[in-house]
């Protein structure tokens, strides 16, 4: 089998690759979700971000949809609050803490 040290090395490398593939906007959205304690729909989340994000609503929707496709966030249109997935939480914490 694979040694525990090898698994940890693979995990670290995977996280590094995922973080490296994220745009700055994607990282900002993940960090905002980490710091957000309020459960809101994706629509309300994006409306709240528009004030400080410096980009359009359509751009933010594209960012959020891309994060969903990557399995980092989850939401259902209008019926479920936007939230980080387990993998999204791991990636977000690594982005936050460097």
PyMOL commands that set and color helices and strands:
alter all, ss='L'
color gray80, all
select helices_A, chain A and resi 4-21+24-35+42-53+57-69+86-97
alter helices_A, ss='H'
color red, helices_A
select strands_A, chain A and resi 73-74+83-84
alter strands_A, ss='S'
color yellow, strands_A
deselect
rebuild
show_as cartoon
